Amino acid sequence: PDLGRLYQESRKNLFDSINRMLRNGQIEPLSINTAMQDIFDSYPWEPSLESSINEVVLCHGTHPQALDDILTNGLSQHYTRRAAFGSGVYFADEPGKAHLYAESENAVPPRMMAALHEQLYTHGEMKHPDDVRYMIISRVLMGHYIRSDGRSIVDDSGFGAGELMNISKPGYSVWDANAERKTELAKIPGTRINYHALYVDKGSGGDQYREFVQFHGNRVYPVFVVAYRENW
């Protein structure tokens, strides 16, 4: 598929939708806090990032065997398994969080990585180092996002366990009641439009990384693959 074309179409549709919905008002801006922000800010993005629709650059750690398919078909919510916050594509604004999901190539038989190595390392002077992990840097359309702190709604009877709390509207779930398998977010108040993405902030703490979840793969465009080694 033409990932760039699909992303640009989604970008335009999101821009038009937000403008119609808010009638030239502004959505809540999304603040990104990443150790790589200086690098992102200095990169000549083309087209430039559109802050009015919360177009941001985020990190996604992946399994080595999944990388070849991602480079061909893009990131997709359909392959999400055992996800804490619904069936979406997960991102972080801190590489340390994405690293937790970037598994080492040493866990994969070399013959299963041969095609990827040929694609990534046979051109130019780059040599394949041992024990590589992969992180994907992507443009992500967060749009008019919904916020949660990761807690579930549970009443006195225990009803609602597992329903992720919407802290923008306390007592309500972030999920659309008509969607199955937590694949679609709640409606934006006063509209028939679903929120465009989910932002989860569990608060301060040493391991309380923020998470960003997009439930539509066409709103994600992989830009870079970072191959790195873990050093302690």
C-alpha positions as CSV (number, residue, x, y, z in Angstrom):
1,P,0.0,0.0,0.0
2,D,1.0,3.6,-0.5
3,L,1.5,4.5,3.2
4,G,2.3,8.1,2.5
5,R,-0.8,8.7,0.4
6,L,-3.1,7.0,3.0
7,Y,-1.6,9.0,5.8
8,Q,-1.9,12.3,3.9
9,E,-5.6,11.5,3.2
10,S,-6.2,10.8,6.8
11,R,-4.3,14.0,7.8
12,K,-6.5,16.1,5.5
13,N,-9.7,14.4,6.7
14,L,-8.8,14.9,10.3
15,F,-8.0,18.6,9.7
16,D,-11.3,19.2,7.9
17,S,-13.3,17.3,10.5
18,I,-11.8,19.3,13.4
19,N,-12.3,22.6,11.7
20,R,-16.0,21.8,11.0
21,M,-16.6,20.4,14.5
22,L,-15.0,23.3,16.4
23,R,-15.8,26.1,13.9
24,N,-12.3,27.5,14.0
25,G,-11.9,26.8,17.7
26,Q,-8.9,25.0,19.1
27,I,-8.5,21.5,20.5
28,E,-6.5,20.8,23.6
29,P,-2.8,20.8,22.6
30,L,-0.7,17.7,23.3
31,S,2.6,18.3,25.0
32,I,5.3,15.9,24.1
33,N,8.1,15.3,26.6
34,T,10.9,13.2,25.0
35,A,14.6,13.0,25.3
36,M,14.7,13.0,21.5
37,Q,12.6,16.1,21.1
38,D,15.6,18.3,20.2
39,I,16.4,15.8,17.3
40,F,12.8,15.8,16.2
41,D,12.6,19.6,16.3
42,S,15.7,20.0,14.1
43,Y,14.6,17.5,11.5
44,P,13.2,19.1,8.2
45,W,9.8,17.5,8.2
46,E,8.0,17.6,4.9
47,P,5.3,18.6,5.2
48,S,5.9,20.2,8.5
49,L,4.1,18.9,11.6
50,E,0.6,20.3,12.0
51,S,0.2,21.3,15.7
52,S,-3.5,22.4,15.2
53,I,-4.4,18.7,14.8
54,N,-1.8,17.4,17.3
55,E,0.4,15.8,14.8
56,V,3.4,14.5,16.8
57,V,6.4,12.3,16.5
58,L,6.4,9.2,18.8
59,C,8.4,6.0,19.4
60,H,7.2,2.4,19.0
61,G,9.3,-0.6,20.0
62,T,8.8,-3.8,18.1
63,H,9.7,-7.5,17.7
64,P,12.4,-8.0,15.1
65,Q,10.3,-10.5,13.2
66,A,7.5,-7.9,12.8
67,L,9.7,-5.2,11.3
68,D,9.7,-6.4,7.7
69,D,5.9,-6.5,7.6
70,I,5.7,-3.0,9.3
71,L,8.1,-1.6,6.7
72,T,5.9,-3.0,3.9
73,N,2.4,-2.5,5.3
74,G,2.7,0.1,8.1
75,L,1.7,-0.2,11.7
76,S,-1.8,-1.7,12.2
77,Q,-4.1,-2.0,15.2
78,H,-5.3,-5.4,13.9
79,Y,-2.2,-7.1,15.2
80,T,-2.4,-5.9,18.8
81,R,-2.5,-8.6,21.4
82,R,-2.8,-8.5,25.2
83,A,-3.1,-4.7,25.2
84,A,-3.8,-2.8,28.4
85,F,-5.7,0.1,26.7
86,G,-7.6,-1.5,23.8
87,S,-6.7,-2.8,20.4
88,G,-4.7,0.0,19.0
89,V,-1.1,0.9,18.0
90,Y,0.9,1.9,21.1
91,F,3.4,4.7,21.2
92,A,5.6,6.5,23.8
93,D,7.2,9.9,23.9
94,E,10.1,8.5,25.8
95,P,12.4,5.9,24.1
96,G,12.8,4.2,27.5
97,K,9.1,3.1,27.3
98,A,9.3,1.9,23.7
99,H,12.5,0.0,24.6
100,L,10.5,-2.3,26.9
101,Y,8.8,-3.7,23.7
102,A,11.8,-3.8,21.5
103,E,13.0,-7.4,21.8
104,S,16.5,-8.5,20.9
105,E,17.4,-10.2,17.7
106,N,19.3,-12.8,19.7
107,A,16.0,-14.4,20.6
108,V,15.3,-15.1,16.9
109,P,16.9,-17.8,14.7
110,P,19.3,-16.1,12.3
111,R,17.7,-17.7,9.2
112,M,14.4,-15.9,10.1
113,M,16.2,-12.5,10.0
114,A,18.2,-13.0,6.8
115,A,15.7,-11.1,4.5
116,L,15.5,-8.2,6.9
117,H,19.3,-8.0,7.3
118,E,19.6,-8.0,3.5
119,Q,17.2,-5.1,3.2
120,L,18.7,-3.0,6.0
121,Y,22.4,-3.8,6.0
122,T,23.6,-4.8,2.5
123,H,23.6,-1.2,1.1
124,G,26.4,1.2,1.9
125,E,29.0,0.6,4.6
126,M,26.7,-0.3,7.5
127,K,27.5,-3.6,9.1
128,H,25.1,-5.6,11.2
129,P,26.1,-5.5,14.9
130,D,25.2,-8.3,17.2
131,D,22.2,-8.2,19.6
132,V,20.2,-5.5,17.8
133,R,16.8,-4.1,18.8
134,Y,14.5,-2.0,16.7
135,M,12.4,1.1,17.4
136,I,10.2,2.9,14.9
137,I,9.9,6.7,14.9
138,S,6.5,7.7,13.4
139,R,4.3,10.7,12.7
140,V,1.1,10.2,14.6
141,L,-2.2,12.1,14.3
142,M,-3.6,12.4,17.8
143,G,-6.2,14.9,16.9
144,H,-9.0,15.6,19.4
145,Y,-7.7,13.0,21.9
146,I,-9.4,11.6,25.0
147,R,-7.5,11.4,28.3
148,S,-7.2,8.7,31.0
149,D,-5.0,8.0,34.0
150,G,-5.2,4.2,33.4
151,R,-7.7,3.5,36.2
152,S,-10.8,1.5,35.7
153,I,-14.4,2.5,36.6
154,V,-15.8,0.2,39.3
155,D,-18.9,0.9,41.3
156,D,-19.8,-0.5,44.7
157,S,-21.1,-3.7,43.2
158,G,-18.0,-4.2,41.2
159,F,-19.7,-3.4,37.9
160,G,-17.6,-1.8,35.3
161,A,-14.3,-3.4,36.1
162,G,-12.0,-3.1,33.1
163,E,-13.8,0.0,31.8
164,L,-11.0,2.6,31.4
165,M,-11.9,5.8,33.1
166,N,-12.3,9.0,31.0
167,I,-10.7,11.7,33.2
168,S,-12.0,14.4,30.8
169,K,-15.5,13.2,31.9
170,P,-15.2,11.5,35.3
171,G,-17.4,8.4,35.8
172,Y,-17.6,7.7,32.1
173,S,-15.7,5.2,30.0
174,V,-13.3,6.1,27.2
175,W,-14.9,3.5,25.0
176,D,-17.7,3.7,22.5
177,A,-20.5,1.6,24.0
178,N,-21.3,0.2,20.5
179,A,-17.8,-0.9,19.6
180,E,-16.5,-4.4,20.2
181,R,-13.2,-5.4,21.7
182,K,-12.3,-1.8,22.7
183,T,-11.5,-0.7,19.1
184,E,-13.3,2.6,19.1
185,L,-13.3,5.6,21.5
186,A,-16.2,7.4,22.9
187,K,-18.0,10.2,21.0
188,I,-16.8,13.7,21.4
189,P,-19.5,15.6,23.4
190,G,-22.1,17.3,21.2
191,T,-21.0,15.4,18.1
192,R,-21.3,12.0,16.4
193,I,-17.6,11.8,15.9
194,N,-15.4,9.5,18.0
195,Y,-12.3,10.8,19.7
196,H,-9.3,10.4,17.5
197,A,-6.8,8.9,19.9
198,L,-6.2,7.9,23.5
199,Y,-3.6,9.6,25.8
200,V,-2.9,7.8,29.1
201,D,-0.9,9.6,31.8
202,K,-0.6,7.6,35.1
203,G,1.1,10.5,36.8
204,S,4.5,10.9,38.4
205,G,6.7,8.0,39.3
206,G,9.9,6.3,38.1
207,D,8.1,3.9,35.8
208,Q,5.0,5.9,35.0
209,Y,5.6,6.5,31.3
210,R,2.9,8.2,29.3
211,E,1.3,6.1,26.5
212,F,-0.4,7.2,23.3
213,V,-2.7,4.9,21.4
214,Q,-4.0,5.3,17.9
215,F,-6.9,2.9,16.8
216,H,-6.6,3.7,13.1
217,G,-3.4,2.6,11.3
218,N,-3.9,5.2,8.5
219,R,-3.2,7.9,11.1
220,V,0.3,6.6,11.6
221,Y,3.2,7.1,9.3
222,P,6.6,5.3,10.1
223,V,9.5,7.6,9.2
224,F,12.6,6.1,10.7
225,V,13.8,2.7,11.9
226,V,16.3,3.0,14.7
227,A,18.6,-0.1,15.1
228,Y,20.4,0.0,18.4
229,R,22.1,-2.1,21.1
230,E,21.4,-2.1,24.7
231,N,24.2,-0.9,26.9
232,W,24.1,-0.9,30.7
